[in-house]
Amino acid sequence: MKRTQRGITLLGFIIVLAVVGFFAYVGMKLFPMYSEYYSVKAALKGLATDPGTASADPAKIQDLFFRRLYISYSDNVKPEHVKIRRADNGYQMDVQYEVRRPLVFNLDVVGKFHATQMLTRGGDGV
């Protein structure tokens, strides 16, 4: 009875390890970008639930927004990325920004993010 070996060879293991390592590296580059985006969404949602935010002036709303972002160490969102315009019963706040991170040699990962939140006088943010 002849026994044959079964399993992965050393070369196959190295190739699988390289592919998994590459995707882990890309994930490490993407995770902070998406983490910051979810911090922006949380800050917008928090502003929408605060009573009296929609009756404040736009400069005060923007200041409150950036204070919330400062807590979560978000550094890619700048004041020029934030647009506040009057809506029916309060304001509509739009945050649109782009994040570019180097990946490998001359290749970059680019993330374009956009979040919108209604700030209504009722404080429900809907």
Helices and strands as residue ranges (DSSP letters): H 10-49, H 58-71, G 79-81, E 82-87, E 90-104, E 107-120
